[in-house]
Amino acid sequence: MSRIFVFFQVCALAVLAFCPSVSHAAGQPLNYVNPIPAQMATVGQAYNYTIPEDTFSDEYGTYAQEYDATLSPSGDPLPAWLALSLGGTFSGTPQTGDVAVLEIEVHACTESCYGQGSGTFTLTVSAASGGGSSGSSHIVTDQSRFRVRKYFGEGVSSASGGTTDPVDDGEGDDEEPVVGAGTMWGIGGNKFGILAIGSPWDDPNLGEAAVLTPAVMDGMGSAVFNKVSIGYMQGCGIDGAGAAWCWGANVEGALGLGGDATWYGVPMPVVGGHTFASIGVADNSNNACALDTSGVAWCWGSNSYGQLGDGSGAESSTPVQAQSGATRFSKLAVFTGGTCALDSSGAMWCWGRYGSGGTDVPAAYGVGHSFMDISGHHVHGCGVKTDGSIWCWGQNSNGQLGDGGYVDAENPVAVSGGIAFASVSVGQDHTCALAAGGVAYCWGSNWSNQLGIGDGAVVGYDSSTPAAVLGGHSFSKIVAGDQRTCALKSNGSLWCWGDGFASAGEPEAVIMPEGKIFGSVDVSSGVVNLVGNPGAPPSIGGTPTAELSISPASVTGMNVVSPAETGSYATFTVENVGAAASPALATTLSNTTSFEFGANACSGQTLAIGGTCNMTVRPKATTNGGLSGTLTVSASGIAPDSATLSGTASGFASADTVVAWGYNGDGELNDGTYDNQLDPVQMLNVDWSATWTGVAAISDSTAGYVCSRMNNGSVWCWGYNDAGMLGPDDIDGYVKPFEMTSFGTVTSLSANGHICAVRTDGTVWCLGYNDYGELGDGTTDFSETAVQVSGLTGASQVVTGFYYTCALKTDGTVWCLGQDDGQGYLGDGSGTSSLVPVQVAGEGGVGYLTNVTQISASAQHTCAVRSDGTVWCWGNSLFGWDLFPVQVSGEGGVGFLTGAVEVAAGYQHTCARKSDGTVWCWGHNESGQLGDGSVNNSATPVQVLDETGGGVLSNVIAIEARGFNSCAVRSDYSVWCWGDNNDGSLGNGESGVSSSLPVRVIGINGAGYLEARDVFLGWGTGYALQ
């Protein structure tokens, strides 16, 4: 597969006509806050991807509006098959010639390109299943983790033929290389084409500079290559039919192709038609040997030390038989310039350079020893006997023979320690072995931490005796390379240490390609190679799984300073560091009272291996004190990961006061009168003797009474004392503020025909009317004192409708109880009323609504914001009754509303605040409550305009909707309302004239304009918290 580096540049003045001539600095820079995940496209299949709205935003939450793309650095247009609309949608259908990895830089503009920004992602175009070239294999460094990438493979197998003339003779008929049918994977550099990805080491797109490219190339079928061996300049493998294939530098005929081309960047068939059982490639002497199925050794390449074993001393570009007479071999080890093999009795035969001498034909070596396995690498070798002892020979300058000394050994010497080993692997100047239980030991050079025995004083020092590898791991296979070591576990996971790995001298997990379990691993100079186990299930067992990691793991200093009620956003990154793609992610906050999500690209996202997503969280508060919580990311079947959040809220006066305006016939305004107030007035205390202080929130019912949650968590109510539910009467059925002690200490409060609150322990308590069981005590009996909602715990917020109750739990689920009667108030899809909480269903009634961050209810409908910024509603809609949540569509019915952080439900309308500070409303609009300058109903969101109608309401930090009114607080703490004004409910000093555009609420007693940090509404009344 070729690689094309594509850089998308929007508003590049030389290319795009729509961009004005403004400098980047003229507007607020757009930040790449939610990086686009890696994309995949398949030949012959339509590809479509729309850049999410919240991918780019400035510090005020303004999103990008326009996009474009060019190739870089050439500045050429995109490939002909790929188009990008101005609005940010990629589309097209790639063909066979379009297979590539596109590195894409997206450059985005706000409206009129006032603000600009850029970010990158990868689009991989793969061949359709069943053939074609595949992707490259590179090591990727990312926070000390490594990802395994795919080798060039999959194509015509040896069984189906190959090139008739593999010699690079320039004639043209042999220019197309035959690609092996196996699937190989590897990490490391591509020097001499050792990664078999189709290019030489010095290719500008695939050379040393490309080893860090994080392109995931998955999708190939089960591996056919059963055996693979790699050296410094060459690699060879045996496919399922026993044919040998080699690639890399063809120096001295080292690839066995019958010619002497410089290199081959893809596997090429070794000539001769032999059927091989095992193969070995020399580390640094340009030769290879293989055993055929009858036990005959065949070698090719350099013969400068007699390592081909044919007695000629001449190199050979085709396999020649080692002259072993009638002796047949079962095991093979290839050194630099030498080869050793075991016969059926375990006796060892060697040729070329071995020990301190050698011959050019096989000769008995280590007479008297019987080995069950052998291994060789550079200029030393080792063998394992049936009693578990290991014996080594050759060079010992770094203690690699393990006998406690540093003297070269012409004949095998015993490794000290008396440990019983099951297998051994020889590296360049170190050796590793597995003992019982898969425990790993290594000895020899530790210059690059390749022994796995820790960093510090031991770095650069040798160990001449076996030392246990750190970490307590149990491995199934181990391979020592030049300056590194890798091992496989029985679950198919790969662990490496030494040169190229950032761990401090102990095994480090390598991120595996999705869905792959490997049965073979080999390590050489700068390359780690793996081969998939053929067949299903893999013989080594295990199932790869995803693993989630969230960073940073802790964020402190998430502070809120009055008069602002929110702090700055902190960004968190979730990465899949496991060995398989993740299911859809769920993100939750344990304390939604103190923290809230902003942009969240993780909710519902699936992550490929090594894939990442971002989300933002900020603190919020209305009272002084410490803030603490936990951000958790989870997915089905995967252990969750969490980050801790902490901060403080300060500067909030304990004497938080409330001003009120509008209808006051039942004493709702608590100003000492029962007169409607066109101008905001100060709310008084419990005996109307002074200004009331310490108020945290207001909830106005539909029954003429109002309740407040205080800073200390107590609940007070006043107004019309319907059925005595508020306590003793003060004036002809009305009461001044009266403490509702049966609620205890609460964190959330809601009043409608009944009153409910969430206690600090997460339980929900309600009192008042109970006609449909909305109090949750299992009865339909009225209650003057708060009763606990049965079976509902872990709640963070409660809302009330006319005859129903809904609660949001800290796990992001929503539960409702009370009236439904086929009108969908409970959202579970059944249409049945319930005396006990039922869980709100998911889309289409399938599953459940999850990842909810905030809810709002009015008389007959409820809406919820999810952590991905979408809004879902159920109950009474403009066109009927929705029995389960439906997703709110986008403007004009195109797509869906996104970027929402708050929702507010009015009587038959709803408004949502987006993270960019804009407000969008939908539903009934007879009083102008949608704020779009009209009185036309709208089934889809319309944007609230500013007071002139010529712009939009912006920089909004809080919203409220109730009855036929809507209000908003802007970042300058000005309060704006729109809709009905029959009783002065707009707070603008007038009555009777409704407004379909926001009007600013005036100050107390008509002086100036009101400033507040939150706003609450009743039916014809307004309240602002100062």
Secondary structure, 3 states (H helix, E strand, C coil): CEEEEEECCCCCCCCCCCCCCCCHHHCCCCEECCCCCCEEEECCCCEEEECCCCCEECCCCCECCEEECEECCCCCCCCCCCEECCCCEEEECCCHHHCEEEEEEEEEECHHHCCEEEEEEEEEEECCCCCCCCCCCCCCCECCEEECEECCCCCCCHHHCCCCCCCCCCCCCCCCCCCCCCCEEEEECCHHHCCCCCCCCCCCCCCHHHCCCCCCCCCCCCCCCCEEEECCCEEEEECCCCCEEEEEECHHHCCCCCCCCCEEEEEEECCCCCCEEEEEECCCCCEEEEEECCCCEEEEECCCCCCCCCCCCCCEEEEEECCCCCCCEEEEEEECCEEEEEECCCCEEEEECECCECCCCCEEECCCCCCCEEEECCCEEEEECCCCCEEEEECCCCCCCCCCCCCCEEEEEECCCCCCEEEEEECCCEEEEEEHHHCEEEEECCCCCCCCCCCHHHCCCCEEEEEECCCCCCCCEEEECCCEEEEECCCCCEEEEECCCCCCCCCEEEECCCCCCEEEEEECCCEEEEEECCCCCCCCCCCCCCCEEEECCEECCCCEECCCCECCCEEEEEEECCCCCCCCCEEEECCCCCEEEEEECCCCCCCCCCCEEEEEEEEECCCCEEEEEEEEEEECCEEEEEEEEEEEEECCCCCCCEEEEECCCCCCCCCCCCCCEEEEEECECCCCCCECCCEEEEEECCCCEEEEEECCCCEEEEEECHHHCCCCCCECCEEEEEECHHHCCEEEEEECCEEEEEECCCCEEEEECCCCCCCCCCCCCCEEEEEECCCCCCEEEEEECCCEEEEEECCCCEEEEECCCCCCCCCCCCCCCEEEEEECECHHHCCECCCEEEEEECCCEEEEEECCCCEEEEEEECCEEEEEEEECECHHHCCECCCEEEEEECCCEEEEEECCCCEEEEECCCCCCCCCCCCCCEEEEEECECCCCCCECCCEEEEEEECCEEEEEECCCEEEEEECCCCCCCCCCCCCCCEEEEEECECHHHCCECECCEEEECCCEEEEEC
